Amino acid sequence: MFLFFGDLWYYFRWPNAKRSEEDARMTMGTERIALGNTDIQVLPLGVGTWAWGDRGYWGYGKSYGEQDITEAFVVSVNKGITLFDTAEIYGGGTSERLLGNLIRQTKAPVVIATKFSPLPWRLTLGSLPQALDASLSRLGVETIDLYQIHHPYSILSIEALMDALADAVADGKVRAVGVSNYGAEHIRRAHAALAKRGVPLASNQVNYSLLKRTPEKNGVLDTCRELGVTLIAYSPLAGGLLTGKYTARQRPSGPRFFLSAMTRMECIERVVDTLRQIGQDHGGKTPSQVAMNWLIAQGNVLPIPGAKNRKQATDNAGVLGWALTPAQVEAIDEATRSWR
Ligand SMILES: NC(=O)c1ccc[n+]([C@@H]2O[C@H](COP(=O)([O-])OP(=O)(O)OC[C@H]3O[C@@H](n4cnc5c(N)ncnc54)[C@H](OP(=O)(O)O)[C@@H]3O)[C@@H](O)[C@H]2O)c1
């Protein structure tokens, strides 16, 4: 009798349980998440704008220009992707200027993330409010949503920098504070210093992709999870290598050619093949979409792929609204474990 009711319960419950698991996977990435413990809500995908205006590394003005990035911006906001990551140093300020122009042309609630670079000649804390004012002016806004310290290498201590950031929050010039390229211990110090001022550390932006799985090994991912800090994954396509368009015979041009020359392209082709096969099970998702869907599946991870044009922005937006099965997450983990 007991078994009978047990079986009956299982019989009625199982199809629903299965359906709700599928529903959850279909809607994954369509709900907004908070950036750390802040009130800033975004989809779990942003757009990186390093290439917007950068001629030296990315070749702005050659194969793509202002019209292309305008279209990338419009496609992204139309898909509900509102987080745009820039930095004062991208294109010597051009990325901030271009983003500022685009923001003025939309009613979409764009979330601006930019960065202060603690350059070696910035020897005093006064450099931070000065750089912040310059970023505000280039962007043409009164408040920056997420202001990040670009890297931890500076003569200025982490505690002093966090104090200056907390002052900027108190002044109303910054809504939330983030860091970038911070190791586990750096994150703890930044988090503790800000906590003294009642400001949460919203995010840490680090290099994280299927070809760069260091954050899983060096404690950064675990520390972010423990402290409620969102891990923003930069170069989530490994600078384009995970898109599948580059091979040992077809390498990227410019400075990336030399970087790819130091990379095991044949191994990357095998990874991309796995991603392509798995993408077929989801109606032909591209390797890029599968690679970034895997990052989101790790939890507390928000990729910010760079997009140079409408085609790339459209493809990248297709990361959202579906999810890999647990078995596929595991298979990709297995296929890229040597990149940890
Ligand atoms: N905090 C830091 O220190 C730091 C460092 C690096 C980057 N970042 C941030 O992270 C963002 C993203 O990183 P990233 O730009 O270095 O690398 P990425 O996102 O891994 O790769 C971007 C490049 O891949 C290609 N691409 C992108 N989407 C594509 C698609 N769907 N199909 C085909 N090709 C595509 C484009 O270049 P091609 O068309 O030329 O191949 C694009 O410029 C940056 O824009 C920046 O905001 C931060």
Ligand as a Chemical Component Dictionary entry (heavy atoms), coordinates in Angstrom:
data_LIG
# 
_chem_comp.id                   LIG 
_chem_comp.type                 NON-POLYMER 
_chem_comp.pdbx_formal_charge   0 
_chem_comp.three_letter_code    LIG 
# 
loop_
_chem_comp_atom.comp_id 
_chem_comp_atom.atom_id 
_chem_comp_atom.alt_atom_id 
_chem_comp_atom.type_symbol 
_chem_comp_atom.charge 
_chem_comp_atom.model_Cartn_x 
_chem_comp_atom.model_Cartn_y 
_chem_comp_atom.model_Cartn_z 
_chem_comp_atom.pdbx_ordinal 
LIG N1  N1  N 0  39.223 44.651 -16.728 1  
LIG C1  C1  C 0  40.136 44.319 -17.604 2  
LIG O1  O1  O 0  41.345 44.311 -17.339 3  
LIG C2  C2  C 0  39.674 43.910 -18.988 4  
LIG C3  C3  C 0  40.558 43.294 -19.886 5  
LIG C4  C4  C 0  40.059 42.904 -21.130 6  
LIG C5  C5  C 0  38.734 43.134 -21.472 7  
LIG N2  N2  N 1  37.902 43.764 -20.576 8  
LIG C6  C6  C 0  36.471 44.020 -20.895 9  
LIG O2  O2  O 0  35.870 42.835 -21.376 10 
LIG C7  C7  C 0  35.295 43.069 -22.665 11 
LIG C8  C8  C 0  35.346 41.808 -23.512 12 
LIG O3  O3  O 0  36.653 41.295 -23.615 13 
LIG P1  P1  P 0  37.478 41.262 -24.978 14 
LIG O4  O4  O 0  36.912 42.281 -25.891 15 
LIG O5  O5  O -1 38.910 41.319 -24.603 16 
LIG O6  O6  O 0  37.297 39.790 -25.551 17 
LIG P2  P2  P 0  36.073 38.867 -25.984 18 
LIG O7  O7  O 0  34.783 39.421 -25.545 19 
LIG O8  O8  O 0  36.437 37.508 -25.575 20 
LIG O9  O9  O 0  36.199 38.945 -27.585 21 
LIG C9  C9  C 0  35.731 40.062 -28.272 22 
LIG C10 C10 C 0  36.084 39.965 -29.748 23 
LIG O10 O10 O 0  35.680 38.712 -30.302 24 
LIG C11 C11 C 0  35.074 38.926 -31.594 25 
LIG N3  N3  N 0  33.650 38.583 -31.419 26 
LIG C12 C12 C 0  32.825 38.942 -30.390 27 
LIG N4  N4  N 0  31.608 38.395 -30.526 28 
LIG C13 C13 C 0  31.653 37.662 -31.647 29 
LIG C14 C14 C 0  30.709 36.833 -32.305 30 
LIG N5  N5  N 0  29.499 36.658 -31.803 31 
LIG N6  N6  N 0  31.074 36.226 -33.451 32 
LIG C15 C15 C 0  32.316 36.377 -33.964 33 
LIG N7  N7  N 0  33.265 37.136 -33.379 34 
LIG C16 C16 C 0  32.940 37.782 -32.232 35 
LIG C17 C17 C 0  35.315 40.389 -31.932 36 
LIG O11 O11 O 0  36.609 40.567 -32.511 37 
LIG P3  P3  P 0  36.984 40.167 -34.035 38 
LIG O12 O12 O 0  35.756 40.315 -34.862 39 
LIG O13 O13 O 0  38.065 41.099 -34.413 40 
LIG O14 O14 O 0  37.479 38.761 -33.945 41 
LIG C18 C18 C 0  35.343 41.028 -30.556 42 
LIG O15 O15 O 0  35.997 42.253 -30.517 43 
LIG C19 C19 C 0  36.113 44.247 -23.209 44 
LIG O16 O16 O 0  35.438 44.922 -24.244 45 
LIG C20 C20 C 0  36.269 45.076 -21.975 46 
LIG O17 O17 O 0  35.082 45.810 -21.710 47 
LIG C21 C21 C 0  38.347 44.135 -19.345 48 
# 
loop_
_chem_comp_bond.comp_id 
_chem_comp_bond.atom_id_1 
_chem_comp_bond.atom_id_2 
_chem_comp_bond.value_order 
_chem_comp_bond.pdbx_ordinal 
LIG N1  C1  SING 1  
LIG C1  O1  DOUB 2  
LIG C1  C2  SING 3  
LIG C2  C3  SING 4  
LIG C2  C21 DOUB 5  
LIG C3  C4  DOUB 6  
LIG C4  C5  SING 7  
LIG C5  N2  DOUB 8  
LIG N2  C6  SING 9  
LIG N2  C21 SING 10 
LIG C6  O2  SING 11 
LIG C6  C20 SING 12 
LIG O2  C7  SING 13 
LIG C7  C8  SING 14 
LIG C7  C19 SING 15 
LIG C8  O3  SING 16 
LIG O3  P1  SING 17 
LIG P1  O4  DOUB 18 
LIG P1  O5  SING 19 
LIG P1  O6  SING 20 
LIG O6  P2  SING 21 
LIG P2  O7  DOUB 22 
LIG P2  O8  SING 23 
LIG P2  O9  SING 24 
LIG O9  C9  SING 25 
LIG C9  C10 SING 26 
LIG C10 O10 SING 27 
LIG C10 C18 SING 28 
LIG O10 C11 SING 29 
LIG C11 N3  SING 30 
LIG C11 C17 SING 31 
LIG N3  C12 SING 32 
LIG N3  C16 SING 33 
LIG C12 N4  DOUB 34 
LIG N4  C13 SING 35 
LIG C13 C14 SING 36 
LIG C13 C16 DOUB 37 
LIG C14 N5  SING 38 
LIG C14 N6  DOUB 39 
LIG N6  C15 SING 40 
LIG C15 N7  DOUB 41 
LIG N7  C16 SING 42 
LIG C17 O11 SING 43 
LIG C17 C18 SING 44 
LIG O11 P3  SING 45 
LIG P3  O12 DOUB 46 
LIG P3  O13 SING 47 
LIG P3  O14 SING 48 
LIG C18 O15 SING 49 
LIG C19 O16 SING 50 
LIG C19 C20 SING 51 
LIG C20 O17 SING 52 
# 
